[in-house]
Amino acid sequence: MKSIPISKTDFKKIIEENCYYVDKTMVIEDLMKTNAEVTLYTRPRRFGKSLLLSTLDCFFNIETKESNKNLFNDLYISESEYFSYFGKYPVIRLDFKELKGSSYETIYNKLKIIISDAYKSKLYIRESIEDLDNLKIYDSIKNREASIEELQNSITFLTKMLENYYKEKVVVLIDEYDTPINEGHANGYYEEVMELFRPILSSSLKGNDSLKMGVLTGVLRVAKESLFSTFNNPKIYDVMSKGYGEYFGFTKNETKELLEYYGLELTDKVSEMYDGYNIDSTKIYNPWSILNYAESGVLKPYWINTGSNKLLKDLLINLKEDEKIKLETLLQSNSIAFTYREGLNYENIEMYNDFNSILNLLLFSGYLTFSKQEIDEDDVITNYFKVPNDEVRNELINIIQTIAFNKDIETEDTFRELKNNMINGEKEKIEKFINSTIMGMSYHDTLESYYHGYLYGLFSWALNKNYITKSNRETGSERCDLLIERKDKSVGIVIEVKISDSEENMENKAREGITQMKEKEYYKELILDKVTNIKEIVIVFHGKKAIVR
């Protein structure tokens, strides 16, 4: 049986190590048919962008033609007329994902290392450089001694040296081009990092006679006036573009075949958790999550914590009341309308706290997806967007919870007190704590999933590593909301969450919850685990008020 290539983005290793590979080599054919000088693909994290560039590297690279000649056997591209381009061009492949840091100097020094390593990997061409000035520049960049001007022109210079050596134009591949830009915005050196990278992209991708093709990938589509105004607009395929929809992520048929290969079914629950992305009229499953589910067989969120949410947290923390209501609408599995923008403008976000830009950021990052389009009698087009699936909805709720905790919970003593109150069944004190932390929230009492997620995050934070917090686990004959168990079996807590339509009805809802817990035997799993001390708690919410019974 083929192994599951979780965290593997090296095409050569995936094929040679007999991993399961979903054939996406059709993208090579489409790329050559389009014949664009520069192409940019933007997709959410963990959607196969790095694997795509690795595949292109293995396909086009003239250096590795002999060692890679069998990699594409039995794949789509091997039967295409465009297979004639296999091993035809020299390739420069750069990965910007590690260009992170709290200062501009850190980014600058890391970039020098990345470029230096690229030069070292092509050291064989040094002997062909006859011009002494060019040789001096090559060595300066290789030895990390380049001036900023030499660094900004380094990719262009290397393409010219490679063309001179091979007598073929060069393919330039840049992965996660937007990482240093995001870091600059998040850490206060945005202008400096833009001044560094504009000339790099401009010199290498505009008017470069040695360039055969440039392919970039990233999460965000940075507005052309911010980054791409200095060179001819690349052909851009983002989450709203026509074309290439099926080449990032898994289609329904691909997902079904993959799961069946590992003895699993594509059920409605799997689709609700990992499906829902709508790209170029193609329904797409999250590939990272599907691969992890195929390995474990456990239906749970996998996409969470696979990337930084700092930018989102910084933006969402200052939402206005009406903006929070719109976000709540999304979390309730509804669609909202907003204006899609062809490129994220950081200046708008920074200067105006532009909520539309924030929604576009959510769209590009994979937290939202296109839902539907309506055209009125005046031919005005309105696009609607939604949260794609339960996995993403859970992560958004977790982000919002973290914001609330950062605002309202400041000391470890606070968590310690809450933990002790839970263990001792001090319901009045638990109630007081919950009410103090939800006062700053604006989410309406209809959003049960938010309150459930809030409590899960709260108790997970309050209880240390000696406790296990289970959400929506099958216990007894029905499903309880939260089940908490100390690892030494000394304490177990069953929590049922209820939403009341009015403050006056909260006590009735609490009694209903208590009866439900008894009748459904939610405590049964704890008894089977031989837990000696079981606490049962019902928490009822209405708006910004909670009661604990």
Residue pairs with C-beta under 8 A, 6 or more apart in sequence:
1 261
1 262
2 18
2 19
2 20
2 261
3 17
3 18
3 19
3 20
4 19
4 20
4 262
4 291
4 294
4 295
5 14
5 19
5 20
5 21
5 291
6 288
6 291
6 292
6 295
8 14
8 19
8 51
9 50
9 51
9 54
10 51
10 54
11 51
11 54
11 55
11 57
11 58
11 71
12 54
12 58
12 68
12 71
13 19
14 21
14 51
15 21
15 71
16 71
20 258
20 261
22 250
22 254
22 258
22 287
23 75
23 76
24 48
24 51
24 52
24 55
24 247
25 55
25 59
25 72
25 75
25 76
25 77
25 78
26 76
26 77
26 247
27 52
27 55
27 244
27 247
28 55
28 56
28 59
28 77
28 80
28 82
28 85
29 76
29 77
29 80
29 82
30 243
30 244
30 247
31 39
31 56
31 213
31 215
32 82
32 85
33 82
34 235
34 243
36 213
36 234
36 235
37 205
37 211
37 213
37 214
37 232
37 234
38 205
38 213
38 214
38 215
38 216
38 231
38 232
38 234
38 235
39 213
39 214
39 215
39 216
39 234
39 235
39 236
39 237
40 177
40 215
40 216
40 217
40 218
40 221
40 234
40 235
40 236
40 237
41 49
41 52
41 215
41 216
41 217
41 218
41 237
41 238
41 244
41 248
42 178
42 217
42 218
42 219
42 220
42 221
42 236
42 237
42 238
42 239
42 364
43 49
43 217
43 219
43 238
43 239
43 248
43 249
43 366
44 219
44 239
44 364
44 365
44 366
45 219
45 306
45 307
45 365
45 366
46 286
46 287
46 288
46 303
46 306
46 307
47 248
47 249
47 286
47 287
47 288
47 366
48 247
48 248
48 249
48 287
49 175
49 176
49 217
49 218
49 248
50 95
50 97
50 175
50 176
50 217
52 217
52 247
52 248
53 93
53 173
53 175
53 215
53 217
56 91
56 171
56 173
56 215
57 91
57 93
57 173
58 64
58 68
58 71
58 72
59 68
59 72
59 77
59 85
59 86
59 87
60 85
60 86
60 87
60 88
60 89
60 91
60 171
61 68
61 87
61 89
61 90
61 91
61 171
62 87
62 88
62 89
62 90
62 91
62 166
62 168
63 90
63 91
64 87
65 86
65 87
68 87
69 86
69 87
72 78
72 83
72 86
77 83
77 86
88 168
89 166
89 168
89 169
89 170
89 171
89 212
89 213
90 162
90 163
90 165
90 166
90 168
90 170
90 171
91 170
91 171
91 172
91 173
92 118
92 155
92 158
92 159
92 162
92 170
92 171
92 172
92 173
93 118
93 173
93 174
93 175
94 114
94 115
94 118
94 155
94 172
94 173
94 174
94 175
95 114
95 175
95 176
96 114
96 174
96 175
96 176
96 177
96 178
96 179
96 180
97 175
97 176
97 179
98 110
98 114
98 179
99 107
99 110
99 111
99 114
99 179
99 180
99 183
100 106
100 107
100 110
100 179
100 180
100 183
101 107
101 110
101 183
101 187
102 187
103 187
103 189
104 184
104 189
104 192
104 193
104 196
107 180
107 183
107 184
107 189
107 193
107 196
108 196
111 151
111 180
111 196
112 144
112 146
112 151
113 144
115 141
115 146
115 151
115 154
115 155
116 141
116 142
116 143
116 144
118 158
119 138
119 141
119 142
119 154
119 158
120 142
122 158
122 161
122 162
123 142
125 161
125 162
125 164
125 165
126 135
126 138
126 139
128 161
128 164
128 165
129 135
129 138
129 161
129 164
134 157
134 161
137 146
137 150
137 157
138 157
138 161
140 146
140 147
140 150
141 150
141 151
141 154
141 157
146 154
148 196
150 157
151 200
152 196
152 199
152 200
152 203
153 199
153 203
154 200
155 172
155 200
155 203
155 204
156 203
156 204
156 208
156 210
158 170
159 169
159 170
159 172
159 204
159 208
159 210
159 211
160 210
162 170
162 210
163 169
163 170
163 210
168 212
169 210
169 211
169 212
170 210
170 211
170 212
171 212
171 213
171 214
171 215
172 204
172 205
172 211
172 213
172 214
172 215
173 214
173 215
173 216
174 214
174 215
174 216
174 217
175 216
175 217
176 217
176 218
176 219
177 201
177 216
177 217
177 218
178 218
178 219
178 220
178 222
179 218
180 193
180 196
180 197
181 190
181 193
181 194
181 197
181 220
181 222
181 227
181 346
182 219
182 220
182 311
183 193
184 190
184 191
184 192
184 193
184 194
185 311
185 346
185 350
186 310
186 311
186 314
190 346
190 350
194 226
194 227
197 227
198 227
198 230
199 230
201 227
201 228
201 230
201 231
202 230
202 231
204 211
204 214
205 211
205 214
205 231
205 232
205 234
206 230
206 231
206 232
207 231
214 234
216 234
219 364
219 365
219 366
220 344
220 361
220 364
220 365
221 236
221 238
221 342
221 343
221 344
221 364
222 228
222 343
222 344
222 346
223 341
223 342
223 343
223 344
223 345
223 346
224 233
224 342
224 343
225 343
225 345
226 343
226 345
226 346
226 347
228 234
236 342
237 243
237 244
238 342
238 364
239 277
239 279
239 363
239 364
239 366
239 369
239 370
240 340
240 363
240 370
241 280
242 280
243 280
244 280
245 279
245 280
245 281
245 282
245 284
246 280
246 282
246 284
248 279
248 284
248 287
249 277
249 279
249 284
249 285
249 286
249 287
250 258
250 284
250 285
250 287
250 290
251 282
251 283
251 284
251 285
252 266
252 275
252 283
252 285
254 285
255 266
255 274
255 275
255 285
255 290
256 266
258 290
258 291
258 294
259 265
259 266
259 270
259 290
259 293
259 294
260 266
262 294
262 295
264 270
264 293
264 294
264 297
269 299
270 293
270 299
271 285
271 389
272 389
272 390
273 289
273 299
273 300
273 301
273 389
273 390
273 391
274 285
274 286
274 289
274 290
274 293
274 389
274 391
275 283
275 284
275 285
275 388
275 389
276 283
276 369
276 386
276 387
276 388
276 389
276 392
277 283
277 284
277 285
277 286
277 366
277 369
277 388
277 389
278 284
278 369
278 370
278 371
278 388
279 369
279 370
286 302
286 303
286 366
286 389
286 391
288 302
288 303
288 306
289 301
289 302
289 303
289 391
292 302
293 299
293 302
301 390
301 391
301 394
301 395
302 391
303 366
303 391
303 392
303 395
304 391
304 394
304 395
304 398
309 399
311 361
312 361
312 362
312 365
312 367
312 399
313 399
313 402
313 403
315 349
315 353
315 358
315 361
316 327
316 358
316 399
316 400
316 403
317 403
317 406
317 407
318 353
319 327
319 355
319 358
320 355
321 442
323 355
323 358
324 442
324 443
325 442
325 444
326 336
326 355
327 396
327 400
328 442
328 443
328 444
328 447
328 450
329 336
330 336
330 368
330 385
330 386
330 387
330 396
331 387
331 393
331 396
331 397
331 443
331 447
331 449
331 450
332 446
332 447
332 449
333 386
333 387
333 393
334 386
335 371
335 372
335 384
335 385
335 386
336 359
336 384
336 385
336 386
337 382
337 383
337 384
337 385
338 356
338 359
338 360
338 383
338 385
339 356
339 383
340 360
340 363
340 383
341 356
341 357
341 360
344 357
344 360
344 361
344 364
345 357
348 354
348 357
349 357
349 358
349 361
359 368
359 385
362 368
363 369
363 370
363 385
366 388
366 392
367 387
367 392
367 395
367 396
368 385
368 386
368 387
368 388
369 385
369 386
369 387
369 388
370 383
370 384
370 385
371 384
371 385
371 386
372 383
372 384
373 381
373 382
373 383
373 384
374 381
374 382
374 384
375 381
375 382
376 382
387 393
387 396
393 449
394 453
397 449
397 450
397 453
397 454
397 457
398 453
398 457
400 443
400 450
400 454
401 453
401 454
401 457
401 458
402 457
404 437
404 438
404 440
404 441
404 454
405 437
405 457
405 458
405 461
407 440
408 436
408 437
408 439
408 440
409 415
409 437
409 461
414 433
415 461
415 462
417 429
417 433
418 430
418 433
418 458
418 462
419 462
419 463
419 464
420 426
421 429
421 430
421 433
422 430
422 459
422 462
422 463
422 484
422 493
422 535
422 537
423 491
423 493
423 535
425 535
425 537
427 537
427 548
427 549
428 548
430 537
430 548
431 546
431 547
431 548
434 455
434 458
434 539
434 546
434 548
435 544
435 545
435 546
437 458
438 454
438 541
438 544
438 545
438 546
439 544
441 454
441 544
443 450
443 451
444 543
445 499
445 500
445 501
445 541
445 542
445 543
446 499
448 497
448 499
451 497
451 499
451 539
451 541
452 471
452 472
452 481
452 482
452 497
455 481
455 482
455 495
455 497
455 539
456 469
456 471
456 482
459 469
459 482
459 484
459 495
460 469
463 469
463 484
466 486
466 487
466 488
467 484
467 485
467 486
467 487
468 484
468 485
468 486
468 487
469 482
469 483
469 484
470 482
470 483
470 484
470 485
471 481
471 482
472 479
472 480
472 481
473 479
473 480
473 483
473 525
475 483
475 494
475 521
475 522
475 523
475 524
475 525
475 526
476 520
476 521
476 522
476 523
476 524
476 525
477 520
477 521
478 516
478 520
478 522
480 494
480 495
480 496
480 517
480 520
480 522
481 495
481 496
481 497
482 493
482 494
482 495
482 497
483 492
483 493
483 494
483 495
483 522
483 525
483 526
484 491
484 492
484 493
484 494
484 495
485 491
485 492
485 493
485 526
485 529
485 531
486 492
486 531
489 529
489 530
489 531
489 532
490 531
490 532
490 533
491 531
491 532
491 533
491 535
492 523
492 526
492 529
492 531
492 533
492 534
492 535
493 534
493 535
493 536
493 537
494 517
494 522
494 523
494 526
494 534
494 535
494 536
494 537
495 537
495 538
495 539
496 513
496 516
496 517
496 522
496 536
496 537
496 538
496 539
497 513
497 539
497 540
497 541
498 509
498 510
498 512
498 513
498 538
498 539
498 540
498 541
499 509
499 540
499 541
499 542
500 506
500 508
500 509
500 540
500 541
500 542
501 542
502 542
503 542
503 543
503 545
505 542
506 540
506 542
506 545
506 547
507 540
507 547
507 549
509 540
510 538
510 540
510 547
510 549
511 549
513 538
513 540
513 549
514 536
514 538
514 549
517 523
517 536
517 538
522 536
523 534
523 536
526 534
527 534
537 548
537 549
538 548
538 549
539 546
539 547
539 548
539 549
540 546
540 547
540 549
